């Protein structure tokens, strides 16, 4: 029996559009490599392969260089330059992640608004992925708290429009460039309920902290009911089978209280600020920021 994973309740999912429109993102072009025939070392090349090799130079002379991977390096570099240039002067900020599918009537939406508002009132800017759902809620809270609201949007196969609560809106073609901006300019990651994209951001941060590529900044999960299974699995499976160290399991905090979340981040930021003022060389050595 075949399964159609692109449909839900008999309707096509908006997150898996029909590819007949020919829309392909830059990320996909970058990560795609044309398939080639397998040839054993002892085999002779077929006539078709010999002919293709003979015409390789001719094809190269007439090929559009701007479609090649080396040319994409310049696009990637331009995204880094624009991101660094735009965000280099923002105040200390907090990145808030979560599902784009959360609706305004969802309790998590209201919690994200309140969390971001508290951070904004405390002096932090708010950085999100710039889209709907939890991202929209966090940017809304930033503006209600009268601080800067930043969105780092990403080109996707389906259209994701920036939400209406952004003071700074950046558009990225490449996920890894976008993720660099989150890590470089955020003093904490607040993770609301979300899907694969949210998990990607969560474990990217944990990996960078674990490997000491960045200084230890707070990574806080909101909604103990949603994240409880993950925490239990990390403790009961990953830690129990010695795939991580006990201190790695302690990199995550979990809270259901926006005020507690804000307090944890404030205390961690003040401690890091004091350490950097006291010994900037050592602190800088421990951080890519």
Phi, psi and omega per residue, in radians:
X1 nan 2.251 -3.137
X2 -1.514 2.631 3.108
X3 -2.087 2.376 3.072
X4 -1.791 1.768 -3.109
X5 -1.363 -0.035 -3.115
X6 -1.643 0.087 -3.095
X7 -2.164 2.558 3.077
X8 -2.449 2.209 -3.087
X9 0.957 0.620 3.093
X10 1.404 0.014 -3.103
X11 -2.065 2.539 3.089
X12 -1.087 2.417 3.104
X13 -1.273 2.398 3.137
X14 -1.234 -0.251 -3.141
X15 -1.579 -0.061 3.105
X16 -2.344 1.315 -3.039
X17 -1.266 2.848 3.067
X18 -1.184 2.287 -3.090
X19 -1.423 0.055 -3.122
X20 -1.153 -0.281 3.127
X21 -1.353 -0.117 3.043
X22 1.348 0.164 -3.093
X23 -1.343 2.050 3.121
X24 -2.223 2.308 -3.091
X25 -1.478 2.843 3.121
X26 -1.090 -0.675 3.086
X27 -0.975 -0.759 -3.137
X28 -1.140 -0.725 3.118
X29 -1.088 -0.726 -3.122
X30 -1.106 -0.728 -3.031
X31 -1.527 -0.085 3.136
X32 -1.515 2.376 3.022
X33 -2.234 2.209 -3.120
X34 -1.009 2.468 3.111
X35 -1.266 2.621 -3.138
X36 -2.308 2.638 3.116
X37 -1.195 2.537 3.067
X38 -1.423 2.269 3.133
X39 -2.246 2.090 3.097
X40 -1.193 2.599 -3.112
X41 -0.997 -0.495 -3.093
X42 -1.561 -0.107 -3.102
X43 -1.454 2.613 2.971
X44 -1.479 2.595 3.129
X45 -1.220 2.480 3.109
X46 -1.256 2.879 3.125
X47 -1.054 -0.671 -3.129
X48 -1.110 -0.722 3.133
X49 -1.183 -0.678 3.099
X50 -1.079 -0.777 -3.134
X51 -1.102 -0.711 -3.135
X52 -1.137 -0.708 3.116
X53 -1.113 -0.675 -3.115
X54 -1.121 -0.560 -3.097
X55 -1.717 0.126 -3.088
X56 -1.099 -0.769 -3.122
X57 -1.111 -0.741 3.138
X58 -1.074 -0.738 3.118
X59 -1.129 -0.686 -3.116
X60 -1.114 -0.641 -3.123
X61 -1.166 -0.453 -3.104
X62 -1.880 0.206 -3.088
X63 -1.546 2.473 3.127
X64 -1.331 1.903 -3.055
X65 -1.082 -0.478 -3.094
X66 -1.202 -0.166 3.083
X67 -1.674 0.088 -3.071
X68 -1.664 2.832 3.137
X69 -1.099 -0.738 3.091
X70 -0.983 -0.652 3.118
X71 -1.172 -0.580 3.136
X72 -1.120 -0.421 3.101
X73 -0.989 -0.640 3.134
X74 -1.205 -0.650 3.074
X75 -1.133 -0.766 3.127
X76 -1.072 -0.781 3.133
X77 -1.072 -0.701 -3.127
X78 -1.129 -0.584 3.109
X79 -1.209 -0.720 3.067
X80 -1.062 -0.799 -3.107
X81 -1.065 -0.818 -3.121
X82 -1.122 -0.748 3.141
X83 -1.110 -0.842 3.132
X84 -1.091 -0.749 -3.099
X85 -1.123 -0.693 -3.083
X86 -1.315 -0.675 -2.984
X87 -1.705 -0.061 -3.034
X88 -1.153 -0.344 -3.069
X89 -1.940 0.199 3.140
X90 -1.331 2.752 3.100
X91 -1.261 3.013 3.006
X92 -0.874 2.351 -2.998
X93 -2.364 2.819 3.123
X94 -2.116 2.357 3.091
X95 -1.652 2.281 3.131
X96 -2.077 2.191 -3.090
X97 -2.085 2.762 3.087
X98 2.897 3.108 -3.017
X99 -1.165 2.428 3.026
X100 -1.314 -0.193 -3.034
X101 -1.631 -0.043 3.135
X102 -1.241 2.303 -3.122
X103 -1.634 2.771 -3.121
X104 -1.008 -0.464 3.140
X105 -1.415 -0.139 3.126
X106 -1.265 2.367 3.106
X107 -0.982 -0.546 3.136
X108 -1.130 -0.575 3.118
X109 -1.095 -0.858 -3.137
X110 -1.100 -0.661 3.125
X111 -1.147 -0.662 3.119
X112 -1.178 -0.687 3.081
X113 -1.045 -0.827 -3.098
X114 -1.168 -0.733 3.121
X115 -1.052 -0.833 3.139
X116 -1.132 -0.660 3.134
X117 -1.096 -0.749 3.118
X118 -1.103 -0.758 3.102
X119 -1.089 -0.746 -3.125
X120 -1.090 -0.768 3.115
X121 -1.101 -0.519 -3.131
X122 -1.414 -0.138 3.083
X123 1.987 0.025 -3.119
X124 -1.642 2.451 2.890
X125 -1.343 2.905 -3.126
X126 -2.139 2.226 3.095
X127 -2.006 2.311 3.074
X128 -2.385 -3.116 3.046
X129 -1.345 -0.016 2.991
X130 1.401 -0.026 -3.069
X131 -1.674 -2.745 -3.129
X132 -1.462 -2.977 3.051
X133 1.218 -2.332 -3.125
X134 -1.060 -0.626 3.129
X135 -1.070 -0.822 3.104
X136 -1.046 -0.770 -3.134
X137 -1.046 -0.765 -3.125
X138 -1.152 -0.746 3.107
X139 -1.145 -0.624 3.064
X140 -1.099 -0.778 3.114
X141 -1.089 -0.633 3.109
X142 -1.077 -0.757 3.140
X143 -1.238 -0.607 3.072
X144 -1.138 -0.562 3.097
X145 -1.487 0.044 3.048
X146 1.088 0.704 3.031
X147 -2.240 3.070 -2.997
X148 -1.248 2.428 -3.098
X149 -2.089 2.087 -2.996
X150 -2.119 2.381 3.083
X151 -2.189 2.221 3.083
X152 -1.904 1.574 -3.055
X153 -1.390 2.846 -3.114
X154 -2.316 2.452 3.064
X155 -1.243 2.171 -3.118
X156 -2.216 2.826 3.094
X157 -1.058 -0.519 3.031
X158 -1.808 2.686 -3.045
X159 -1.306 2.226 3.020
X160 -2.137 1.843 -3.108
X161 -1.443 2.548 3.048
X162 -1.049 2.511 3.108
X163 -1.316 2.874 -3.007
X164 -1.441 0.174 -3.049
X165 -1.984 0.645 -3.059
X166 -1.923 2.324 2.975
X167 -1.581 -0.614 3.059
X168 -2.205 2.201 3.130
X169 -2.197 2.083 3.108
X170 -1.991 2.450 3.107
X171 -1.959 2.271 -3.120
X172 -2.102 2.520 3.022
X173 -1.606 -0.481 -2.977
X174 -2.021 2.228 -3.109
X175 -1.038 -0.736 -3.035
X176 -1.198 -0.506 3.063
X177 -1.203 -0.806 3.133
X178 -1.035 -0.771 -3.113
X179 -1.154 -0.553 3.072
X180 -1.078 -0.683 3.133
X181 -1.116 -0.736 3.115
X182 -1.039 -0.845 -3.061
X183 -1.197 -0.721 -3.056
X184 -1.216 -0.660 -2.976
X185 -1.884 0.086 3.113
X186 -1.863 2.428 3.085
X187 -1.632 -0.137 3.096
X188 -2.865 2.677 3.024
X189 -1.955 2.167 3.054
X190 -1.931 2.095 -2.978
X191 -1.925 1.898 3.046
X192 -1.553 2.935 3.121
X193 -0.918 2.325 -3.117
X194 -2.843 -3.042 -3.074
X195 -1.859 -2.480 -3.054
X196 -1.081 -0.728 -3.132
X197 -1.083 -0.727 3.107
X198 -1.127 -0.731 3.109
X199 -1.111 -0.634 3.119
X200 -1.058 -0.840 3.130
X201 -1.111 -0.709 -3.136
X202 -1.050 -0.918 -3.053
X203 -1.351 -0.391 2.975
X204 -1.071 -0.828 -3.132
X205 -1.111 -0.783 -3.127
X206 -1.083 -0.698 3.139
X207 -1.131 -0.756 -3.130
X208 -1.155 -0.646 3.096
X209 -1.236 -0.788 -3.123
X210 -1.023 -0.715 -3.107
X211 -1.559 0.106 3.082
X212 1.053 0.572 3.018
X213 -1.389 -0.405 3.040
X214 -2.325 2.785 3.055
X215 -1.165 2.709 -3.078
X216 -1.229 1.912 3.067
X217 -2.019 2.725 -3.053
X218 -1.109 2.376 2.976
X219 -2.147 1.922 -2.973
X220 -2.106 2.253 3.091
X221 -1.654 2.275 3.052
X222 -1.749 2.325 3.098
X223 1.619 1.534 -3.096
X224 -1.092 -0.535 3.123
X225 -1.158 -0.728 -3.112
X226 -1.230 -0.769 -3.021
X227 -1.641 -0.074 -3.066
X228 -1.010 -0.714 3.136
X229 -1.095 -0.687 3.114
X230 -1.147 -0.774 3.134
X231 -1.068 -0.770 3.127
X232 -1.083 -0.714 -3.140
X233 -1.135 -0.731 3.098
X234 -1.050 -0.759 -3.112
X235 -1.271 -0.829 -2.970
X236 -1.477 -0.366 -3.093
X237 -2.007 -1.069 -3.086
X238 -1.092 -0.887 -3.112
X239 -1.230 -0.753 -3.103
X240 -1.102 -0.551 3.124
X241 -1.633 0.182 3.060
X242 1.059 0.624 3.024
X243 -1.484 -0.331 3.032
X244 -2.359 2.882 3.079
X245 -1.556 2.782 3.099
X246 -0.969 -0.663 3.140
X247 -1.170 -0.461 3.081
X248 -1.183 -0.707 3.123
X249 -1.126 -0.402 -3.139
X250 -1.506 0.077 -3.140
X251 -1.288 -0.316 -3.100
X252 -1.740 2.402 2.932
X253 -1.932 2.757 3.087
X254 -2.421 2.405 -3.091
X255 -2.712 2.628 3.062
X256 -1.950 0.203 -3.023
X257 -2.155 1.952 3.127
X258 -0.958 -0.645 -3.138
X259 -1.180 -0.694 3.095
X260 -1.130 -0.706 3.120
X261 -1.051 -0.799 -3.139
X262 -1.108 -0.691 -3.140
X263 -1.126 -0.754 3.134
X264 -1.040 -0.793 -3.105
X265 -1.195 -0.736 3.128
X266 -1.027 -0.812 -3.121
X267 -1.129 -0.729 3.131
X268 -1.145 -0.705 -3.130
X269 -1.172 -0.754 3.140
X270 -1.106 -0.674 3.107
X271 -1.139 -0.798 3.109
X272 -1.106 -0.674 3.117
X273 -1.097 -0.744 3.132
X274 -1.133 -0.727 3.137
X275 -1.118 -0.720 3.142
X276 -1.160 -0.653 3.113
X277 -1.177 -0.628 -3.081
X278 -1.335 -0.668 -3.086
X279 -2.561 1.314 -3.034
X280 -1.073 -0.605 -3.090
X281 -1.128 -0.794 -3.134
X282 -1.161 -0.772 -3.122
X283 -1.088 -0.721 3.137
X284 -1.139 -0.620 3.137
X285 -1.118 -0.466 -3.075
X286 -1.612 0.039 -3.011
X287 -2.478 2.484 3.044
X288 -1.447 -0.146 -3.091
X289 -1.483 nan nan
